């Protein structure tokens, strides 16, 4: 089992800045999801910014979520010393 998400921040360009339970940080780009099914609602930036942690992954109020394994495997890992600005 891959590490789970321990914190999440959103950016204005549909990216998630993630902290994982193994101490690594990563950036996951949600923009490819915005044309598919339930994820179309995430196009609304105010709604996208409502991302929160739920059971070790990222979820939104209307029950959209992304598999935590997908987030960990597909996130571009970043150096923990690097600061990412929204």
PDB file of N, CA, C and O in Angstrom, chain B, residues numbered from 101:
ATOM      1  N   UNK B 101       0.846  -1.176   0.000  1.00  0.00           N
ATOM      2  CA  UNK B 101       0.000   0.000   0.000  1.00  0.00           C
ATOM      3  C   UNK B 101       0.893   1.242   0.000  1.00  0.00           C
ATOM      4  O   UNK B 101       1.872   1.318   0.743  1.00  0.00           O
ATOM      5  N   UNK B 102       0.548   2.187  -0.825  1.00  0.00           N
ATOM      6  CA  UNK B 102       1.276   3.449  -0.911  1.00  0.00           C
ATOM      7  C   UNK B 102       0.889   4.359   0.255  1.00  0.00           C
ATOM      8  O   UNK B 102      -0.161   4.173   0.870  1.00  0.00           O
ATOM      9  N   UNK B 103       1.737   5.339   0.557  1.00  0.00           N
ATOM     10  CA  UNK B 103       1.405   6.320   1.594  1.00  0.00           C
ATOM     11  C   UNK B 103       0.107   7.057   1.245  1.00  0.00           C
ATOM     12  O   UNK B 103      -0.295   7.120   0.083  1.00  0.00           O
ATOM     13  N   UNK B 104      -0.516   7.596   2.245  1.00  0.00           N
ATOM     14  CA  UNK B 104      -1.753   8.350   2.076  1.00  0.00           C
ATOM     15  C   UNK B 104      -1.459   9.843   2.176  1.00  0.00           C
ATOM     16  O   UNK B 104      -0.364  10.252   2.563  1.00  0.00           O
ATOM     17  N   UNK B 105      -2.455  10.643   1.823  1.00  0.00           N
ATOM     18  CA  UNK B 105      -2.331  12.098   1.851  1.00  0.00           C
ATOM     19  C   UNK B 105      -2.539  12.573   3.293  1.00  0.00           C
ATOM     20  O   UNK B 105      -3.492  12.173   3.962  1.00  0.00           O
ATOM     21  N   UNK B 106      -1.620  13.442   3.759  1.00  0.00           N
ATOM     22  CA  UNK B 106      -1.766  13.982   5.109  1.00  0.00           C
ATOM     23  C   UNK B 106      -2.135  15.470   5.101  1.00  0.00           C
ATOM     24  O   UNK B 106      -2.610  15.994   6.109  1.00  0.00           O
ATOM     25  N   UNK B 107      -1.920  16.151   3.972  1.00  0.00           N
ATOM     26  CA  UNK B 107      -2.397  17.534   3.829  1.00  0.00           C
ATOM     27  C   UNK B 107      -2.526  17.865   2.351  1.00  0.00           C
ATOM     28  O   UNK B 107      -1.867  17.272   1.497  1.00  0.00           O
ATOM     29  N   UNK B 108      -3.397  18.831   2.075  1.00  0.00           N
ATOM     30  CA  UNK B 108      -3.637  19.237   0.689  1.00  0.00           C
ATOM     31  C   UNK B 108      -3.833  20.742   0.630  1.00  0.00           C
ATOM     32  O   UNK B 108      -4.475  21.337   1.496  1.00  0.00           O
ATOM     33  N   UNK B 109      -3.267  21.349  -0.411  1.00  0.00           N
ATOM     34  CA  UNK B 109      -3.499  22.747  -0.762  1.00  0.00           C
ATOM     35  C   UNK B 109      -3.854  22.773  -2.244  1.00  0.00           C
ATOM     36  O   UNK B 109      -3.370  21.947  -3.019  1.00  0.00           O
ATOM     37  N   UNK B 110      -4.691  23.711  -2.630  1.00  0.00           N
ATOM     38  CA  UNK B 110      -5.056  23.859  -4.042  1.00  0.00           C
ATOM     39  C   UNK B 110      -4.364  25.075  -4.634  1.00  0.00           C
ATOM     40  O   UNK B 110      -3.984  25.999  -3.914  1.00  0.00           O
ATOM     41  N   UNK B 111      -4.204  25.066  -5.954  1.00  0.00           N
ATOM     42  CA  UNK B 111      -3.672  26.226  -6.670  1.00  0.00           C
ATOM     43  C   UNK B 111      -4.738  26.734  -7.629  1.00  0.00           C
ATOM     44  O   UNK B 111      -5.750  26.070  -7.857  1.00  0.00           O
ATOM     45  N   UNK B 112      -4.503  27.912  -8.186  1.00  0.00           N
ATOM     46  CA  UNK B 112      -5.464  28.499  -9.127  1.00  0.00           C
ATOM     47  C   UNK B 112      -5.478  27.794 -10.479  1.00  0.00           C
ATOM     48  O   UNK B 112      -6.391  28.010 -11.276  1.00  0.00           O
ATOM     49  N   UNK B 113      -4.476  26.952 -10.749  1.00  0.00           N
ATOM     50  CA  UNK B 113      -4.423  26.258 -12.037  1.00  0.00           C
ATOM     51  C   UNK B 113      -4.711  24.758 -11.887  1.00  0.00           C
ATOM     52  O   UNK B 113      -4.117  23.928 -12.575  1.00  0.00           O
ATOM     53  N   UNK B 114      -5.626  24.430 -10.981  1.00  0.00           N
ATOM     54  CA  UNK B 114      -6.153  23.064 -10.813  1.00  0.00           C
ATOM     55  C   UNK B 114      -5.094  22.036 -10.417  1.00  0.00           C
ATOM     56  O   UNK B 114      -5.130  20.886 -10.853  1.00  0.00           O
ATOM     57  N   UNK B 115      -4.169  22.470  -9.597  1.00  0.00           N
ATOM     58  CA  UNK B 115      -3.190  21.526  -9.077  1.00  0.00           C
ATOM     59  C   UNK B 115      -3.397  21.356  -7.577  1.00  0.00           C
ATOM     60  O   UNK B 115      -3.886  22.253  -6.890  1.00  0.00           O
ATOM     61  N   UNK B 116      -3.012  20.188  -7.094  1.00  0.00           N
ATOM     62  CA  UNK B 116      -3.044  19.897  -5.671  1.00  0.00           C
ATOM     63  C   UNK B 116      -1.611  19.791  -5.177  1.00  0.00           C
ATOM     64  O   UNK B 116      -0.804  19.062  -5.754  1.00  0.00           O
ATOM     65  N   UNK B 117      -1.297  20.503  -4.131  1.00  0.00           N
ATOM     66  CA  UNK B 117      -0.008  20.378  -3.468  1.00  0.00           C
ATOM     67  C   UNK B 117      -0.248  19.422  -2.303  1.00  0.00           C
ATOM     68  O   UNK B 117      -1.013  19.722  -1.387  1.00  0.00           O
ATOM     69  N   UNK B 118       0.403  18.292  -2.349  1.00  0.00           N
ATOM     70  CA  UNK B 118       0.111  17.209  -1.416  1.00  0.00           C
ATOM     71  C   UNK B 118       1.289  16.908  -0.506  1.00  0.00           C
ATOM     72  O   UNK B 118       2.444  16.930  -0.930  1.00  0.00           O
ATOM     73  N   UNK B 119       0.981  16.630   0.731  1.00  0.00           N
ATOM     74  CA  UNK B 119       1.951  16.075   1.675  1.00  0.00           C
ATOM     75  C   UNK B 119       1.487  14.644   1.932  1.00  0.00           C
ATOM     76  O   UNK B 119       0.304  14.405   2.179  1.00  0.00           O
ATOM     77  N   UNK B 120       2.413  13.700   1.875  1.00  0.00           N
ATOM     78  CA  UNK B 120       2.081  12.296   2.078  1.00  0.00           C
ATOM     79  C   UNK B 120       2.580  11.813   3.438  1.00  0.00           C
ATOM     80  O   UNK B 120       3.459  12.426   4.043  1.00  0.00           O
ATOM     81  N   UNK B 121       2.017  10.729   3.898  1.00  0.00           N
ATOM     82  CA  UNK B 121       2.352  10.209   5.225  1.00  0.00           C
ATOM     83  C   UNK B 121       3.785   9.707   5.322  1.00  0.00           C
ATOM     84  O   UNK B 121       4.272   9.475   6.428  1.00  0.00           O
ATOM     85  N   UNK B 122       4.477   9.531   4.195  1.00  0.00           N
ATOM     86  CA  UNK B 122       5.890   9.132   4.251  1.00  0.00           C
ATOM     87  C   UNK B 122       6.821  10.343   4.258  1.00  0.00           C
ATOM     88  O   UNK B 122       8.040  10.193   4.186  1.00  0.00           O
ATOM     89  N   UNK B 123       6.245  11.546   4.345  1.00  0.00           N
ATOM     90  CA  UNK B 123       7.041  12.768   4.400  1.00  0.00           C
ATOM     91  C   UNK B 123       7.308  13.410   3.060  1.00  0.00           C
ATOM     92  O   UNK B 123       7.807  14.535   3.013  1.00  0.00           O
ATOM     93  N   UNK B 124       6.993  12.737   1.972  1.00  0.00           N
ATOM     94  CA  UNK B 124       7.219  13.310   0.641  1.00  0.00           C
ATOM     95  C   UNK B 124       6.118  14.308   0.305  1.00  0.00           C
ATOM     96  O   UNK B 124       5.000  14.227   0.813  1.00  0.00           O
ATOM     97  N   UNK B 125       6.472  15.265  -0.578  1.00  0.00           N
ATOM     98  CA  UNK B 125       5.516  16.218  -1.117  1.00  0.00           C
ATOM     99  C   UNK B 125       5.403  16.004  -2.611  1.00  0.00           C
ATOM    100  O   UNK B 125       6.356  15.575  -3.262  1.00  0.00           O
ATOM    101  N   UNK B 126       4.225  16.307  -3.156  1.00  0.00           N
ATOM    102  CA  UNK B 126       4.044  16.178  -4.586  1.00  0.00           C
ATOM    103  C   UNK B 126       2.996  17.143  -5.107  1.00  0.00           C
ATOM    104  O   UNK B 126       2.190  17.689  -4.354  1.00  0.00           O
ATOM    105  N   UNK B 127       3.030  17.335  -6.415  1.00  0.00           N
ATOM    106  CA  UNK B 127       2.049  18.167  -7.110  1.00  0.00           C
ATOM    107  C   UNK B 127       1.281  17.266  -8.062  1.00  0.00           C
ATOM    108  O   UNK B 127       1.869  16.582  -8.899  1.00  0.00           O
ATOM    109  N   UNK B 128      -0.036  17.271  -7.926  1.00  0.00           N
ATOM    110  CA  UNK B 128      -0.901  16.478  -8.795  1.00  0.00           C
ATOM    111  C   UNK B 128      -1.746  17.438  -9.614  1.00  0.00           C
ATOM    112  O   UNK B 128      -2.434  18.291  -9.053  1.00  0.00           O
ATOM    113  N   UNK B 129      -1.702  17.309 -10.934  1.00  0.00           N
ATOM    114  CA  UNK B 129      -2.444  18.166 -11.854  1.00  0.00           C
ATOM    115  C   UNK B 129      -3.811  17.556 -12.130  1.00  0.00           C
ATOM    116  O   UNK B 129      -3.910  16.481 -12.720  1.00  0.00           O
ATOM    117  N   UNK B 130      -4.857  18.240 -11.703  1.00  0.00           N
ATOM    118  CA  UNK B 130      -6.227  17.758 -11.906  1.00  0.00           C
ATOM    119  C   UNK B 130      -6.822  18.184 -13.245  1.00  0.00           C
ATOM    120  O   UNK B 130      -7.898  17.710 -13.609  1.00  0.00           O
ATOM    121  N   UNK B 131      -6.152  19.065 -13.986  1.00  0.00           N
ATOM    122  CA  UNK B 131      -6.755  19.606 -15.211  1.00  0.00           C
ATOM    123  C   UNK B 131      -7.151  18.530 -16.229  1.00  0.00           C
ATOM    124  O   UNK B 131      -8.151  18.728 -16.919  1.00  0.00           O
ATOM    125  N   UNK B 132      -6.433  17.401 -16.371  1.00  0.00           N
ATOM    126  CA  UNK B 132      -6.903  16.390 -17.318  1.00  0.00           C
ATOM    127  C   UNK B 132      -8.237  15.733 -16.924  1.00  0.00           C
ATOM    128  O   UNK B 132      -8.898  15.128 -17.767  1.00  0.00           O
ATOM    129  N   UNK B 133      -8.626  15.848 -15.670  1.00  0.00           N
ATOM    130  CA  UNK B 133      -9.877  15.238 -15.202  1.00  0.00           C
ATOM    131  C   UNK B 133     -11.102  16.095 -15.496  1.00  0.00           C
ATOM    132  O   UNK B 133     -12.224  15.591 -15.458  1.00  0.00           O
ATOM    133  N   UNK B 134     -10.911  17.368 -15.786  1.00  0.00           N
ATOM    134  CA  UNK B 134     -12.012  18.325 -15.817  1.00  0.00           C
ATOM    135  C   UNK B 134     -13.015  18.103 -16.940  1.00  0.00           C
ATOM    136  O   UNK B 134     -14.076  18.728 -16.936  1.00  0.00           O
ATOM    137  N   UNK B 135     -12.720  17.249 -17.886  1.00  0.00           N
ATOM    138  CA  UNK B 135     -13.647  16.975 -18.985  1.00  0.00           C
ATOM    139  C   UNK B 135     -14.412  15.668 -18.788  1.00  0.00           C
ATOM    140  O   UNK B 135     -15.128  15.231 -19.688  1.00  0.00           O
ATOM    141  N   UNK B 136     -14.268  15.039 -17.619  1.00  0.00           N
ATOM    142  CA  UNK B 136     -14.840  13.716 -17.421  1.00  0.00           C
ATOM    143  C   UNK B 136     -15.852  13.665 -16.281  1.00  0.00           C
ATOM    144  O   UNK B 136     -15.559  14.057 -15.151  1.00  0.00           O
ATOM    145  N   UNK B 137     -17.046  13.175 -16.600  1.00  0.00           N
ATOM    146  CA  UNK B 137     -18.069  12.831 -15.617  1.00  0.00           C
ATOM    147  C   UNK B 137     -18.193  13.781 -14.445  1.00  0.00           C
ATOM    148  O   UNK B 137     -18.334  14.992 -14.616  1.00  0.00           O
ATOM    149  N   UNK B 138     -18.139  13.209 -13.248  1.00  0.00           N
ATOM    150  CA  UNK B 138     -18.353  13.984 -12.022  1.00  0.00           C
ATOM    151  C   UNK B 138     -17.278  15.032 -11.788  1.00  0.00           C
ATOM    152  O   UNK B 138     -17.483  15.970 -11.018  1.00  0.00           O
ATOM    153  N   UNK B 139     -16.137  14.882 -12.443  1.00  0.00           N
ATOM    154  CA  UNK B 139     -15.047  15.839 -12.235  1.00  0.00           C
ATOM    155  C   UNK B 139     -15.266  17.154 -12.975  1.00  0.00           C
ATOM    156  O   UNK B 139     -14.547  18.119 -12.718  1.00  0.00           O
ATOM    157  N   UNK B 140     -16.237  17.222 -13.888  1.00  0.00           N
ATOM    158  CA  UNK B 140     -16.522  18.467 -14.605  1.00  0.00           C
ATOM    159  C   UNK B 140     -16.860  19.603 -13.638  1.00  0.00           C
ATOM    160  O   UNK B 140     -16.581  20.768 -13.919  1.00  0.00           O
ATOM    161  N   UNK B 141     -17.459  19.259 -12.506  1.00  0.00           N
ATOM    162  CA  UNK B 141     -17.823  20.270 -11.513  1.00  0.00           C
ATOM    163  C   UNK B 141     -16.592  20.980 -10.945  1.00  0.00           C
ATOM    164  O   UNK B 141     -16.692  22.110 -10.469  1.00  0.00           O
ATOM    165  N   UNK B 142     -15.441  20.323 -10.994  1.00  0.00           N
ATOM    166  CA  UNK B 142     -14.209  20.920 -10.469  1.00  0.00           C
ATOM    167  C   UNK B 142     -13.724  22.092 -11.308  1.00  0.00           C
ATOM    168  O   UNK B 142     -12.834  22.827 -10.880  1.00  0.00           O
ATOM    169  N   UNK B 143     -14.294  22.282 -12.500  1.00  0.00           N
ATOM    170  CA  UNK B 143     -13.933  23.439 -13.330  1.00  0.00           C
ATOM    171  C   UNK B 143     -14.216  24.748 -12.608  1.00  0.00           C
ATOM    172  O   UNK B 143     -13.531  25.749 -12.818  1.00  0.00           O
ATOM    173  N   UNK B 144     -15.232  24.727 -11.758  1.00  0.00           N
ATOM    174  CA  UNK B 144     -15.564  25.899 -10.949  1.00  0.00           C
ATOM    175  C   UNK B 144     -14.459  26.050  -9.910  1.00  0.00           C
ATOM    176  O   UNK B 144     -14.345  25.241  -8.990  1.00  0.00           O
ATOM    177  N   UNK B 145     -13.651  27.086 -10.064  1.00  0.00           N
ATOM    178  CA  UNK B 145     -12.471  27.236  -9.196  1.00  0.00           C
ATOM    179  C   UNK B 145     -12.835  27.374  -7.725  1.00  0.00           C
ATOM    180  O   UNK B 145     -12.105  26.887  -6.862  1.00  0.00           O
ATOM    181  N   UNK B 146     -13.947  28.025  -7.427  1.00  0.00           N
ATOM    182  CA  UNK B 146     -14.360  28.142  -6.029  1.00  0.00           C
ATOM    183  C   UNK B 146     -14.683  26.755  -5.452  1.00  0.00           C
ATOM    184  O   UNK B 146     -14.366  26.466  -4.298  1.00  0.00           O
ATOM    185  N   UNK B 147     -15.304  25.922  -6.252  1.00  0.00           N
ATOM    186  CA  UNK B 147     -15.603  24.559  -5.809  1.00  0.00           C
ATOM    187  C   UNK B 147     -14.319  23.735  -5.699  1.00  0.00           C
ATOM    188  O   UNK B 147     -14.141  22.997  -4.730  1.00  0.00           O
ATOM    189  N   UNK B 148     -13.428  23.853  -6.680  1.00  0.00           N
ATOM    190  CA  UNK B 148     -12.167  23.126  -6.650  1.00  0.00           C
ATOM    191  C   UNK B 148     -11.405  23.427  -5.361  1.00  0.00           C
ATOM    192  O   UNK B 148     -10.794  22.537  -4.769  1.00  0.00           O
ATOM    193  N   UNK B 149     -11.446  24.684  -4.936  1.00  0.00           N
ATOM    194  CA  UNK B 149     -10.720  25.117  -3.736  1.00  0.00           C
ATOM    195  C   UNK B 149     -11.302  24.510  -2.450  1.00  0.00           C
ATOM    196  O   UNK B 149     -10.713  24.660  -1.380  1.00  0.00           O
ATOM    197  N   UNK B 150     -12.435  23.835  -2.545  1.00  0.00           N
ATOM    198  CA  UNK B 150     -13.041  23.193  -1.378  1.00  0.00           C
ATOM    199  C   UNK B 150     -12.476  21.795  -1.127  1.00  0.00           C
ATOM    200  O   UNK B 150     -13.008  21.051  -0.304  1.00  0.00           O
ATOM    201  N   UNK B 151     -11.408  21.437  -1.826  1.00  0.00           N
ATOM    202  CA  UNK B 151     -10.770  20.136  -1.619  1.00  0.00           C
ATOM    203  C   UNK B 151     -10.392  19.984  -0.144  1.00  0.00           C
ATOM    204  O   UNK B 151      -9.935  20.929   0.497  1.00  0.00           O
ATOM    205  N   UNK B 152     -10.595  18.774   0.374  1.00  0.00           N
ATOM    206  CA  UNK B 152     -10.254  18.500   1.766  1.00  0.00           C
ATOM    207  C   UNK B 152      -9.773  17.066   1.897  1.00  0.00           C
ATOM    208  O   UNK B 152      -9.891  16.261   0.973  1.00  0.00           O
ATOM    209  N   UNK B 153      -9.233  16.770   3.057  1.00  0.00           N
ATOM    210  CA  UNK B 153      -8.788  15.402   3.338  1.00  0.00           C
ATOM    211  C   UNK B 153      -9.958  14.562   3.804  1.00  0.00           C
ATOM    212  O   UNK B 153     -10.792  15.001   4.595  1.00  0.00           O
ATOM    213  N   UNK B 154      -9.999  13.335   3.290  1.00  0.00           N
ATOM    214  CA  UNK B 154     -11.016  12.388   3.733  1.00  0.00           C
ATOM    215  C   UNK B 154     -10.450  10.978   3.605  1.00  0.00           C
ATOM    216  O   UNK B 154     -10.185  10.503   2.500  1.00  0.00           O
ATOM    217  N   UNK B 155     -10.273  10.330   4.718  1.00  0.00           N
ATOM    218  CA  UNK B 155      -9.763   8.955   4.742  1.00  0.00           C
ATOM    219  C   UNK B 155      -8.459   8.786   3.966  1.00  0.00           C
ATOM    220  O   UNK B 155      -8.294   7.808   3.236  1.00  0.00           O
ATOM    221  N   UNK B 156      -7.545   9.721   4.117  1.00  0.00           N
ATOM    222  CA  UNK B 156      -6.230   9.607   3.507  1.00  0.00           C
ATOM    223  C   UNK B 156      -6.152   9.984   2.052  1.00  0.00           C
ATOM    224  O   UNK B 156      -5.156   9.699   1.387  1.00  0.00           O
ATOM    225  N   UNK B 157      -7.194  10.623   1.543  1.00  0.00           N
ATOM    226  CA  UNK B 157      -7.171  11.081   0.159  1.00  0.00           C
ATOM    227  C   UNK B 157      -7.804  12.461   0.064  1.00  0.00           C
ATOM    228  O   UNK B 157      -8.155  13.062   1.080  1.00  0.00           O
ATOM    229  N   UNK B 158      -7.950  12.962  -1.161  1.00  0.00           N
ATOM    230  CA  UNK B 158      -8.544  14.273  -1.403  1.00  0.00           C
ATOM    231  C   UNK B 158      -9.966  14.074  -1.906  1.00  0.00           C
ATOM    232  O   UNK B 158     -10.220  13.245  -2.780  1.00  0.00           O
ATOM    233  N   UNK B 159     -10.892  14.852  -1.337  1.00  0.00           N
ATOM    234  CA  UNK B 159     -12.297  14.746  -1.725  1.00  0.00           C
ATOM    235  C   UNK B 159     -12.913  16.138  -1.764  1.00  0.00           C
ATOM    236  O   UNK B 159     -12.369  17.090  -1.204  1.00  0.00           O
ATOM    237  N   UNK B 160     -14.059  16.239  -2.437  1.00  0.00           N
ATOM    238  CA  UNK B 160     -14.821  17.478  -2.537  1.00  0.00           C
ATOM    239  C   UNK B 160     -16.215  17.231  -1.988  1.00  0.00           C
ATOM    240  O   UNK B 160     -16.609  16.077  -1.825  1.00  0.00           O
ATOM    241  N   UNK B 161     -16.976  18.287  -1.696  1.00  0.00           N
ATOM    242  CA  UNK B 161     -18.271  18.155  -1.025  1.00  0.00           C
ATOM    243  C   UNK B 161     -19.303  17.259  -1.721  1.00  0.00           C
ATOM    244  O   UNK B 161     -20.124  16.635  -1.049  1.00  0.00           O
ATOM    245  N   UNK B 162     -19.272  17.189  -3.038  1.00  0.00           N
ATOM    246  CA  UNK B 162     -20.268  16.372  -3.744  1.00  0.00           C
ATOM    247  C   UNK B 162     -19.741  14.972  -4.044  1.00  0.00           C
ATOM    248  O   UNK B 162     -20.151  14.332  -5.013  1.00  0.00           O
ATOM    249  N   UNK B 163     -18.832  14.514  -3.202  1.00  0.00           N
ATOM    250  CA  UNK B 163     -18.323  13.145  -3.180  1.00  0.00           C
ATOM    251  C   UNK B 163     -17.365  12.781  -4.303  1.00  0.00           C
ATOM    252  O   UNK B 163     -17.112  11.598  -4.530  1.00  0.00           O
ATOM    253  N   UNK B 164     -16.823  13.777  -5.019  1.00  0.00           N
ATOM    254  CA  UNK B 164     -15.740  13.469  -5.936  1.00  0.00           C
ATOM    255  C   UNK B 164     -14.507  13.177  -5.082  1.00  0.00           C
ATOM    256  O   UNK B 164     -14.270  13.840  -4.071  1.00  0.00           O
ATOM    257  N   UNK B 165     -13.741  12.199  -5.489  1.00  0.00           N
ATOM    258  CA  UNK B 165     -12.465  11.943  -4.826  1.00  0.00           C
ATOM    259  C   UNK B 165     -11.522  11.295  -5.827  1.00  0.00           C
ATOM    260  O   UNK B 165     -11.933  10.841  -6.895  1.00  0.00           O
ATOM    261  N   UNK B 166     -10.255  11.264  -5.455  1.00  0.00           N
ATOM    262  CA  UNK B 166      -9.221  10.670  -6.308  1.00  0.00           C
ATOM    263  C   UNK B 166      -8.536   9.599  -5.485  1.00  0.00           C
ATOM    264  O   UNK B 166      -8.185   9.825  -4.327  1.00  0.00           O
ATOM    265  N   UNK B 167      -8.348   8.453  -6.070  1.00  0.00           N
ATOM    266  CA  UNK B 167      -7.712   7.331  -5.388  1.00  0.00           C
ATOM    267  C   UNK B 167      -6.377   7.782  -4.793  1.00  0.00           C
ATOM    268  O   UNK B 167      -5.570   8.387  -5.499  1.00  0.00           O
ATOM    269  N   UNK B 168      -6.125   7.503  -3.515  1.00  0.00           N
ATOM    270  CA  UNK B 168      -4.865   7.930  -2.917  1.00  0.00           C
ATOM    271  C   UNK B 168      -3.638   7.304  -3.583  1.00  0.00           C
ATOM    272  O   UNK B 168      -2.575   7.924  -3.618  1.00  0.00           O
ATOM    273  N   UNK B 169      -3.770   6.091  -4.109  1.00  0.00           N
ATOM    274  CA  UNK B 169      -2.653   5.469  -4.821  1.00  0.00           C
ATOM    275  C   UNK B 169      -2.340   6.251  -6.098  1.00  0.00           C
ATOM    276  O   UNK B 169      -1.172   6.449  -6.434  1.00  0.00           O
ATOM    277  N   UNK B 170      -3.374   6.694  -6.807  1.00  0.00           N
ATOM    278  CA  UNK B 170      -3.188   7.502  -8.012  1.00  0.00           C
ATOM    279  C   UNK B 170      -2.479   8.803  -7.663  1.00  0.00           C
ATOM    280  O   UNK B 170      -1.547   9.214  -8.354  1.00  0.00           O
ATOM    281  N   UNK B 171      -2.921   9.447  -6.594  1.00  0.00           N
ATOM    282  CA  UNK B 171      -2.288  10.701  -6.193  1.00  0.00           C
ATOM    283  C   UNK B 171      -0.811  10.497  -5.902  1.00  0.00           C
ATOM    284  O   UNK B 171       0.025  11.298  -6.319  1.00  0.00           O
ATOM    285  N   UNK B 172      -0.488   9.427  -5.189  1.00  0.00           N
ATOM    286  CA  UNK B 172       0.908   9.193  -4.815  1.00  0.00           C
ATOM    287  C   UNK B 172       1.759   8.823  -6.035  1.00  0.00           C
ATOM    288  O   UNK B 172       2.858   9.348  -6.211  1.00  0.00           O
ATOM    289  N   UNK B 173       1.254   7.933  -6.859  1.00  0.00           N
ATOM    290  CA  UNK B 173       2.044   7.455  -7.995  1.00  0.00           C
ATOM    291  C   UNK B 173       2.180   8.491  -9.102  1.00  0.00           C
ATOM    292  O   UNK B 173       3.215   8.550  -9.765  1.00  0.00           O
ATOM    293  N   UNK B 174       1.152   9.306  -9.313  1.00  0.00           N
ATOM    294  CA  UNK B 174       1.157  10.255 -10.428  1.00  0.00           C
ATOM    295  C   UNK B 174       1.597  11.670 -10.047  1.00  0.00           C
ATOM    296  O   UNK B 174       1.864  12.486 -10.930  1.00  0.00           O
ATOM    297  N   UNK B 175       1.677  11.971  -8.765  1.00  0.00           N
ATOM    298  CA  UNK B 175       2.129  13.303  -8.353  1.00  0.00           C
ATOM    299  C   UNK B 175       3.609  13.466  -8.689  1.00  0.00           C
ATOM    300  O   UNK B 175       4.403  12.539  -8.524  1.00  0.00           O
ATOM    301  N   UNK B 176       3.956  14.634  -9.151  1.00  0.00           N
ATOM    302  CA  UNK B 176       5.362  14.963  -9.385  1.00  0.00           C
ATOM    303  C   UNK B 176       5.943  15.325  -8.025  1.00  0.00           C
ATOM    304  O   UNK B 176       5.521  16.297  -7.399  1.00  0.00           O
ATOM    305  N   UNK B 177       6.895  14.551  -7.580  1.00  0.00           N
ATOM    306  CA  UNK B 177       7.475  14.761  -6.254  1.00  0.00           C
ATOM    307  C   UNK B 177       8.336  16.021  -6.270  1.00  0.00           C
ATOM    308  O   UNK B 177       9.056  16.287  -7.232  1.00  0.00           O
ATOM    309  N   UNK B 178       8.248  16.784  -5.193  1.00  0.00           N
ATOM    310  CA  UNK B 178       9.014  18.014  -5.068  1.00  0.00           C
ATOM    311  C   UNK B 178       9.844  17.949  -3.798  1.00  0.00           C
ATOM    312  O   UNK B 178       9.515  17.229  -2.855  1.00  0.00           O
ATOM    313  N   UNK B 179      10.910  18.704  -3.793  1.00  0.00           N
ATOM    314  CA  UNK B 179      11.781  18.796  -2.634  1.00  0.00           C
ATOM    315  C   UNK B 179      11.023  19.483  -1.513  1.00  0.00           C
ATOM    316  O   UNK B 179      10.428  20.537  -1.732  1.00  0.00           O
ATOM    317  N   UNK B 180      11.032  18.912  -0.321  1.00  0.00           N
ATOM    318  CA  UNK B 180      10.308  19.493   0.802  1.00  0.00           C
ATOM    319  C   UNK B 180      10.776  20.896   1.146  1.00  0.00           C
ATOM    320  O   UNK B 180      10.046  21.658   1.779  1.00  0.00           O
ATOM    321  N   UNK B 181      11.984  21.241   0.735  1.00  0.00           N
ATOM    322  CA  UNK B 181      12.510  22.570   1.022  1.00  0.00           C
ATOM    323  C   UNK B 181      11.953  23.626   0.074  1.00  0.00           C
ATOM    324  O   UNK B 181      12.083  24.824   0.328  1.00  0.00           O
ATOM    325  N   UNK B 182      11.333  23.183  -1.018  1.00  0.00           N
ATOM    326  CA  UNK B 182      10.782  24.115  -2.012  1.00  0.00           C
ATOM    327  C   UNK B 182       9.434  24.612  -1.536  1.00  0.00           C
ATOM    328  O   UNK B 182       8.589  23.820  -1.120  1.00  0.00           O
ATOM    329  N   UNK B 183       9.231  25.880  -1.593  1.00  0.00           N
ATOM    330  CA  UNK B 183       7.959  26.495  -1.226  1.00  0.00           C
ATOM    331  C   UNK B 183       7.133  26.681  -2.495  1.00  0.00           C
ATOM    332  O   UNK B 183       7.638  27.172  -3.504  1.00  0.00           O
ATOM    333  N   UNK B 184       5.856  26.285  -2.439  1.00  0.00           N
ATOM    334  CA  UNK B 184       4.982  26.448  -3.590  1.00  0.00           C
ATOM    335  C   UNK B 184       3.950  27.507  -3.241  1.00  0.00           C
ATOM    336  O   UNK B 184       3.249  27.386  -2.236  1.00  0.00           O
ATOM    337  N   UNK B 185       3.853  28.535  -4.057  1.00  0.00           N
ATOM    338  CA  UNK B 185       2.894  29.620  -3.805  1.00  0.00           C
ATOM    339  C   UNK B 185       1.635  29.414  -4.604  1.00  0.00           C
ATOM    340  O   UNK B 185       1.687  28.971  -5.752  1.00  0.00           O
ATOM    341  N   UNK B 186       0.502  29.731  -4.008  1.00  0.00           N
ATOM    342  CA  UNK B 186      -0.794  29.648  -4.706  1.00  0.00           C
ATOM    343  C   UNK B 186      -0.992  30.849  -5.559  1.00  0.00           C
ATOM    344  O   UNK B 186      -2.019  30.970  -6.226  1.00  0.00           O
TER     345      UNK B 186
END
